[in-house]
Amino acid sequence: MVHLPTNDSSAYLSNLSNMWTNAESNLGDSEELHRNLNEEFTFYLSVANGDIESLEQNFKEKHFQSKNEGMGVLSKNPVTNLKYHLIVTLALTTRFCIEAGMQMEYAFRLSDFYIMQLDNIATEQGVIELHDYAILDFAKKMKMLKNNFSTSKPINEALNYIYTYINERITIEDIAEHLDLSESYLSRLFKKEVGISISDYIREQKVERAKNLLRHSDFSLIDIANHLSFSSQSHFIQVFKTQTGMTPKAFRDKYYQTHWNIENKNENAYPEPPHLFPNMHRFFS
């Protein structure tokens, strides 16, 4: 990347309008047009609706990697060009999925996770494989969400609040105040739609987060207890054992550093990654 000196940068930015005018006037009649918006809309609806069969067909037809189907040129470097297109695709996918019911913070973090993987990819084929994997991951989660779980707007917002602040001490009072609802009404609605009480759900999600830390980090038990705002290490151990049937130490001994592999090509294509954002475990596992 070229870093212009401050004085040159000002001149460059002021000249952008002229540069665009010249670029636009030089476009010939044969210049490739961008795709029809209806095609893109259909693609993103397929993700939001969990239409895996349609998406797999899209991948077979190589729409994402086609150089002659109106994708547009975002960089003269072919690898960088595909990376930019994947970032755009993930940004729109995230928003379509949120609109269709995926928890907002979860969707954004999942998108951020896949975008960060681009730092480790140096080939066009690698970007294409990541594109297919990430889009199928979003679609599979949306399919499970639609098949297994549906919530009203207040409960969806409550779930998003719990997910966002899961590391803190969360009370029913906090959530009710955030949603401007009475505690009794929120408790009844949550139990009706989710199937368990808010306090039980919060404990469940803290344990799911603890599982990830035990599996993928070297944090001590006291560190994890403090990180997740348990009152003490003994309280953490007690809650964890009640939820899982085993102590945190036993869980770590059994599952420490188990990984997912994006290159896995077994018969179940696009295997689930670990629950990086465990507040969705109840619905997307």
C-alpha positions as a Markdown table, in Angstrom:
| # | Residue | x | y | z |
|---|---|---|---|---|
| 1 | Met | 0.0 | 0.0 | 0.0 |
| 2 | Val | 1.3 | 3.4 | -0.9 |
| 3 | His | 1.3 | 6.0 | 1.9 |
| 4 | Leu | 1.3 | 9.5 | 0.5 |
| 5 | Pro | 2.9 | 12.4 | 2.4 |
| 6 | Thr | 0.3 | 14.7 | 4.0 |
| 7 | Asn | 0.7 | 17.4 | 1.3 |
| 8 | Asp | 0.5 | 14.9 | -1.5 |
| 9 | Ser | -2.4 | 13.2 | 0.1 |
| 10 | Ser | -4.5 | 16.4 | 0.1 |
| 11 | Ala | -3.8 | 17.0 | -3.6 |
| 12 | Tyr | -4.6 | 13.4 | -4.4 |
| 13 | Leu | -7.9 | 13.4 | -2.6 |
| 14 | Ser | -8.9 | 16.7 | -4.2 |
| 15 | Asn | -8.2 | 15.2 | -7.6 |
| 16 | Leu | -10.3 | 12.1 | -7.2 |
| 17 | Ser | -13.3 | 13.7 | -8.8 |
| 18 | Asn | -11.3 | 14.4 | -12.0 |
| 19 | Met | -9.8 | 10.9 | -11.9 |
| 20 | Trp | -13.3 | 9.4 | -11.7 |
| 21 | Thr | -14.6 | 11.5 | -14.6 |
| 22 | Asn | -11.7 | 10.4 | -16.8 |
| 23 | Ala | -12.1 | 6.8 | -15.8 |
| 24 | Glu | -15.8 | 6.9 | -16.6 |
| 25 | Ser | -15.3 | 8.5 | -19.9 |
| 26 | Asn | -12.8 | 5.9 | -20.9 |
| 27 | Leu | -15.1 | 3.0 | -20.4 |
| 28 | Gly | -15.9 | 1.4 | -23.7 |
| 29 | Asp | -19.1 | -0.1 | -24.9 |
| 30 | Ser | -17.6 | -3.5 | -24.4 |
| 31 | Glu | -17.0 | -2.9 | -20.7 |
| 32 | Glu | -18.4 | -5.7 | -18.6 |
| 33 | Leu | -21.6 | -4.7 | -16.8 |
| 34 | His | -22.2 | -5.5 | -13.2 |
| 35 | Arg | -24.6 | -8.3 | -12.3 |
| 36 | Asn | -28.3 | -7.7 | -12.1 |
| 37 | Leu | -29.4 | -6.9 | -8.6 |
| 38 | Asn | -32.1 | -9.6 | -8.7 |
| 39 | Glu | -29.4 | -12.2 | -9.0 |
| 40 | Glu | -27.6 | -11.0 | -6.0 |
| 41 | Phe | -30.8 | -10.6 | -4.0 |
| 42 | Thr | -31.7 | -14.2 | -4.8 |
| 43 | Phe | -28.3 | -15.4 | -3.6 |
| 44 | Tyr | -28.5 | -13.5 | -0.3 |
| 45 | Leu | -32.1 | -14.7 | 0.2 |
| 46 | Ser | -30.9 | -18.3 | -0.3 |
| 47 | Val | -28.4 | -17.8 | 2.6 |
| 48 | Ala | -31.0 | -16.1 | 4.9 |
| 49 | Asn | -33.5 | -18.9 | 4.1 |
| 50 | Gly | -31.0 | -21.7 | 4.7 |
| 51 | Asp | -31.4 | -22.9 | 1.1 |
| 52 | Ile | -28.2 | -25.0 | 1.1 |
| 53 | Glu | -29.1 | -26.9 | -2.1 |
| 54 | Ser | -29.4 | -23.7 | -4.1 |
| 55 | Leu | -26.2 | -22.3 | -2.7 |
| 56 | Glu | -24.3 | -25.5 | -3.5 |
| 57 | Gln | -25.5 | -25.3 | -7.1 |
| 58 | Asn | -24.3 | -21.7 | -7.2 |
| 59 | Phe | -20.9 | -22.8 | -6.1 |
| 60 | Lys | -20.8 | -25.6 | -8.7 |
| 61 | Glu | -21.5 | -22.9 | -11.4 |
| 62 | Lys | -18.6 | -20.9 | -10.0 |
| 63 | His | -20.4 | -17.6 | -9.9 |
| 64 | Phe | -18.1 | -16.2 | -7.2 |
| 65 | Gln | -14.9 | -16.8 | -9.1 |
| 66 | Ser | -16.1 | -16.0 | -12.6 |
| 67 | Lys | -14.2 | -13.2 | -14.2 |
| 68 | Asn | -16.8 | -12.6 | -16.8 |
| 69 | Glu | -20.1 | -12.4 | -14.9 |
| 70 | Gly | -20.1 | -8.8 | -13.8 |
| 71 | Met | -18.3 | -9.1 | -10.5 |
| 72 | Gly | -16.5 | -5.8 | -11.1 |
| 73 | Val | -12.8 | -5.2 | -10.6 |
| 74 | Leu | -11.9 | -4.0 | -7.1 |
| 75 | Ser | -8.2 | -4.6 | -7.4 |
| 76 | Lys | -5.7 | -5.3 | -10.2 |
| 77 | Asn | -4.3 | -8.1 | -8.1 |
| 78 | Pro | -6.5 | -11.1 | -8.7 |
| 79 | Val | -6.2 | -12.5 | -5.1 |
| 80 | Thr | -6.8 | -9.1 | -3.5 |
| 81 | Asn | -9.8 | -8.6 | -5.9 |
| 82 | Leu | -11.4 | -11.8 | -4.7 |
| 83 | Lys | -10.7 | -10.9 | -1.1 |
| 84 | Tyr | -12.5 | -7.6 | -1.5 |
| 85 | His | -15.5 | -9.3 | -3.1 |
| 86 | Leu | -15.6 | -11.8 | -0.2 |
| 87 | Ile | -15.6 | -9.0 | 2.3 |
| 88 | Val | -18.6 | -7.4 | 0.5 |
| 89 | Thr | -20.4 | -10.7 | 0.3 |
| 90 | Leu | -19.9 | -11.4 | 4.0 |
| 91 | Ala | -21.1 | -7.9 | 4.9 |
| 92 | Leu | -24.3 | -8.3 | 3.0 |
| 93 | Thr | -24.8 | -11.9 | 4.1 |
| 94 | Thr | -24.5 | -10.7 | 7.7 |
| 95 | Arg | -27.2 | -8.1 | 7.3 |
| 96 | Phe | -29.6 | -10.4 | 5.5 |
| 97 | Cys | -29.2 | -13.0 | 8.2 |
| 98 | Ile | -29.8 | -10.5 | 11.0 |
| 99 | Glu | -32.9 | -9.3 | 9.2 |
| 100 | Ala | -34.0 | -12.9 | 9.0 |
| 101 | Gly | -33.6 | -13.5 | 12.7 |
| 102 | Met | -29.9 | -14.3 | 13.5 |
| 103 | Gln | -28.7 | -12.5 | 16.6 |
| 104 | Met | -27.0 | -9.3 | 15.6 |
| 105 | Glu | -23.8 | -9.5 | 17.6 |
| 106 | Tyr | -23.3 | -13.2 | 16.8 |
| 107 | Ala | -23.7 | -12.5 | 13.1 |
| 108 | Phe | -21.2 | -9.6 | 13.1 |
| 109 | Arg | -18.6 | -11.6 | 15.0 |
| 110 | Leu | -19.0 | -14.6 | 12.8 |
| 111 | Ser | -18.5 | -12.4 | 9.8 |
| 112 | Asp | -15.4 | -10.7 | 11.4 |
| 113 | Phe | -14.0 | -14.2 | 12.1 |
| 114 | Tyr | -14.2 | -15.3 | 8.5 |
| 115 | Ile | -12.8 | -11.9 | 7.2 |
| 116 | Met | -9.8 | -12.3 | 9.5 |
| 117 | Gln | -9.0 | -15.7 | 7.9 |
| 118 | Leu | -8.2 | -13.8 | 4.7 |
| 119 | Asp | -4.9 | -12.7 | 6.3 |
| 120 | Asn | -3.7 | -16.3 | 6.0 |
| 121 | Ile | -4.7 | -16.9 | 2.4 |
| 122 | Ala | -2.4 | -16.1 | -0.6 |
| 123 | Thr | -4.2 | -17.8 | -3.5 |
| 124 | Glu | -7.4 | -17.3 | -5.5 |
| 125 | Gln | -8.4 | -20.9 | -4.8 |
| 126 | Gly | -8.0 | -20.4 | -1.1 |
| 127 | Val | -10.3 | -17.4 | -1.1 |
| 128 | Ile | -12.9 | -19.3 | -3.2 |
| 129 | Glu | -12.8 | -22.2 | -0.7 |
| 130 | Leu | -13.2 | -19.9 | 2.2 |
| 131 | His | -16.1 | -18.1 | 0.5 |
| 132 | Asp | -18.0 | -21.4 | -0.1 |
| 133 | Tyr | -17.3 | -22.6 | 3.5 |
| 134 | Ala | -18.3 | -19.3 | 5.2 |
| 135 | Ile | -21.5 | -18.9 | 3.1 |
| 136 | Leu | -22.6 | -22.5 | 3.8 |
| 137 | Asp | -21.9 | -22.0 | 7.5 |
| 138 | Phe | -24.2 | -19.0 | 7.6 |
| 139 | Ala | -26.8 | -20.8 | 5.6 |
| 140 | Lys | -26.7 | -23.9 | 7.8 |
| 141 | Lys | -27.1 | -21.8 | 10.9 |
| 142 | Met | -30.1 | -20.0 | 9.4 |
| 143 | Lys | -31.7 | -23.3 | 8.4 |
| 144 | Met | -31.3 | -24.6 | 12.0 |
| 145 | Leu | -32.7 | -21.4 | 13.3 |
| 146 | Lys | -35.7 | -21.5 | 11.1 |
| 147 | Asn | -36.4 | -25.2 | 11.7 |
| 148 | Asn | -35.9 | -25.2 | 15.5 |
| 149 | Phe | -36.4 | -21.8 | 16.9 |
| 150 | Ser | -38.4 | -18.6 | 16.5 |
| 151 | Thr | -38.6 | -15.7 | 18.9 |
| 152 | Ser | -40.5 | -12.5 | 19.2 |
| 153 | Lys | -38.6 | -9.2 | 18.9 |
| 154 | Pro | -38.3 | -8.6 | 22.6 |
| 155 | Ile | -36.9 | -12.1 | 23.3 |
| 156 | Asn | -34.5 | -11.9 | 20.3 |
| 157 | Glu | -33.2 | -8.6 | 21.8 |
| 158 | Ala | -32.9 | -10.2 | 25.2 |
| 159 | Leu | -30.9 | -13.1 | 23.7 |
| 160 | Asn | -28.6 | -10.6 | 21.9 |
| 161 | Tyr | -28.1 | -8.7 | 25.2 |
| 162 | Ile | -27.1 | -11.8 | 27.0 |
| 163 | Tyr | -24.8 | -12.8 | 24.3 |
| 164 | Thr | -23.1 | -9.4 | 24.2 |
| 165 | Tyr | -22.6 | -9.2 | 28.0 |
| 166 | Ile | -22.2 | -12.9 | 28.8 |
| 167 | Asn | -18.8 | -12.1 | 30.5 |
| 168 | Glu | -20.5 | -9.8 | 33.0 |
| 169 | Arg | -22.9 | -10.4 | 35.9 |
| 170 | Ile | -26.3 | -10.2 | 34.2 |
| 171 | Thr | -29.6 | -9.9 | 36.0 |
| 172 | Ile | -33.2 | -10.1 | 34.9 |
| 173 | Glu | -33.4 | -6.5 | 36.1 |
| 174 | Asp | -30.7 | -5.4 | 33.7 |
| 175 | Ile | -32.4 | -7.0 | 30.7 |
| 176 | Ala | -35.8 | -5.8 | 31.6 |
| 177 | Glu | -34.5 | -2.2 | 32.0 |
| 178 | His | -32.7 | -2.4 | 28.7 |
| 179 | Leu | -35.8 | -3.6 | 26.9 |
| 180 | Asp | -38.1 | -1.2 | 28.9 |
| 181 | Leu | -40.3 | -4.2 | 30.0 |
| 182 | Ser | -41.5 | -5.3 | 33.3 |
| 183 | Glu | -39.5 | -8.1 | 34.9 |
| 184 | Ser | -42.5 | -10.4 | 35.4 |
| 185 | Tyr | -43.6 | -10.0 | 31.7 |
| 186 | Leu | -40.1 | -10.6 | 30.4 |
| 187 | Ser | -39.7 | -13.7 | 32.6 |
| 188 | Arg | -43.0 | -15.2 | 31.4 |
| 189 | Leu | -42.3 | -14.4 | 27.8 |
| 190 | Phe | -38.8 | -15.8 | 27.9 |
| 191 | Lys | -39.8 | -19.0 | 29.6 |
| 192 | Lys | -42.7 | -19.5 | 27.1 |
| 193 | Glu | -40.5 | -18.9 | 23.9 |
| 194 | Val | -37.1 | -20.3 | 25.0 |
| 195 | Gly | -38.3 | -23.1 | 27.3 |
| 196 | Ile | -36.2 | -22.2 | 30.4 |
| 197 | Ser | -35.9 | -19.3 | 32.8 |
| 198 | Ile | -33.6 | -16.4 | 32.0 |
| 199 | Ser | -31.3 | -17.2 | 34.9 |
| 200 | Asp | -31.0 | -20.8 | 33.8 |
| 201 | Tyr | -30.3 | -19.7 | 30.3 |
| 202 | Ile | -27.6 | -17.3 | 31.4 |
| 203 | Arg | -25.9 | -20.0 | 33.4 |
| 204 | Glu | -26.1 | -22.4 | 30.4 |
| 205 | Gln | -24.4 | -19.8 | 28.2 |
| 206 | Lys | -21.7 | -19.0 | 30.7 |
| 207 | Val | -20.9 | -22.7 | 30.8 |
| 208 | Glu | -20.8 | -22.9 | 27.0 |
| 209 | Arg | -18.3 | -20.0 | 27.0 |
| 210 | Ala | -16.3 | -21.7 | 29.7 |
| 211 | Lys | -16.1 | -24.9 | 27.6 |
| 212 | Asn | -14.5 | -22.9 | 24.8 |
| 213 | Leu | -12.0 | -21.4 | 27.1 |
| 214 | Leu | -11.2 | -24.7 | 28.7 |
| 215 | Arg | -10.8 | -26.3 | 25.3 |
| 216 | His | -8.9 | -23.6 | 23.4 |
| 217 | Ser | -7.0 | -21.5 | 26.0 |
| 218 | Asp | -4.6 | -22.0 | 28.9 |
| 219 | Phe | -6.5 | -19.8 | 31.3 |
| 220 | Ser | -6.6 | -21.2 | 34.9 |
| 221 | Leu | -9.9 | -22.1 | 36.5 |
| 222 | Ile | -9.8 | -19.0 | 38.7 |
| 223 | Asp | -9.1 | -16.9 | 35.6 |
| 224 | Ile | -12.1 | -18.3 | 33.8 |
| 225 | Ala | -14.3 | -17.9 | 36.8 |
| 226 | Asn | -13.4 | -14.3 | 37.1 |
| 227 | His | -13.7 | -13.7 | 33.4 |
| 228 | Leu | -17.2 | -15.0 | 33.4 |
| 229 | Ser | -18.2 | -13.2 | 36.6 |
| 230 | Phe | -18.8 | -16.2 | 38.7 |
| 231 | Ser | -18.8 | -15.3 | 42.4 |
| 232 | Ser | -15.9 | -17.7 | 43.1 |
| 233 | Gln | -13.9 | -20.6 | 41.6 |
| 234 | Ser | -15.9 | -23.0 | 43.7 |
| 235 | His | -19.2 | -21.6 | 42.4 |
| 236 | Phe | -17.9 | -21.9 | 38.9 |
| 237 | Ile | -16.9 | -25.6 | 39.4 |
| 238 | Gln | -20.3 | -26.3 | 41.0 |
| 239 | Val | -22.3 | -24.7 | 38.2 |
| 240 | Phe | -20.1 | -26.3 | 35.5 |
| 241 | Lys | -20.5 | -29.8 | 37.0 |
| 242 | Thr | -24.3 | -29.4 | 37.4 |
| 243 | Gln | -24.6 | -28.4 | 33.7 |
| 244 | Thr | -22.1 | -31.0 | 32.2 |
| 245 | Gly | -21.8 | -33.8 | 34.7 |
| 246 | Met | -18.0 | -33.3 | 34.9 |
| 247 | Thr | -15.7 | -30.8 | 36.5 |
| 248 | Pro | -13.9 | -28.1 | 34.5 |
| 249 | Lys | -10.6 | -29.9 | 35.0 |
| 250 | Ala | -12.0 | -33.2 | 33.7 |
| 251 | Phe | -13.5 | -31.4 | 30.7 |
| 252 | Arg | -10.2 | -29.8 | 29.9 |
| 253 | Asp | -8.3 | -33.0 | 30.3 |
| 254 | Lys | -10.6 | -34.7 | 27.8 |
| 255 | Tyr | -11.2 | -31.9 | 25.2 |
| 256 | Tyr | -8.2 | -29.6 | 25.4 |
| 257 | Gln | -7.1 | -28.2 | 22.0 |
| 258 | Thr | -9.6 | -30.0 | 19.8 |
| 259 | His | -9.8 | -28.2 | 16.5 |
| 260 | Trp | -11.9 | -27.8 | 13.4 |
| 261 | Asn | -10.2 | -28.0 | 10.0 |
| 262 | Ile | -11.4 | -25.8 | 7.1 |
| 263 | Glu | -9.7 | -28.2 | 4.7 |
| 264 | Asn | -11.7 | -31.2 | 5.9 |
| 265 | Lys | -13.3 | -32.8 | 2.8 |
| 266 | Asn | -15.2 | -35.7 | 4.4 |
| 267 | Glu | -18.6 | -36.9 | 3.3 |
| 268 | Asn | -20.3 | -34.2 | 5.4 |
| 269 | Ala | -19.1 | -31.2 | 3.4 |
| 270 | Tyr | -18.6 | -28.0 | 5.4 |
| 271 | Pro | -18.5 | -29.4 | 8.9 |
| 272 | Glu | -19.5 | -27.1 | 11.7 |
| 273 | Pro | -16.7 | -25.0 | 13.3 |
| 274 | Pro | -16.5 | -24.9 | 17.0 |
| 275 | His | -19.0 | -22.7 | 18.9 |
| 276 | Leu | -16.9 | -19.6 | 18.8 |
| 277 | Phe | -19.8 | -17.6 | 20.0 |
| 278 | Pro | -21.5 | -20.0 | 22.4 |
| 279 | Asn | -24.6 | -18.1 | 23.2 |
| 280 | Met | -25.9 | -19.6 | 19.9 |
| 281 | His | -25.1 | -23.2 | 21.1 |
| 282 | Arg | -28.7 | -23.9 | 22.2 |
| 283 | Phe | -30.0 | -23.2 | 18.7 |
| 284 | Phe | -27.2 | -23.8 | 16.2 |
| 285 | Ser | -25.4 | -26.8 | 17.6 |
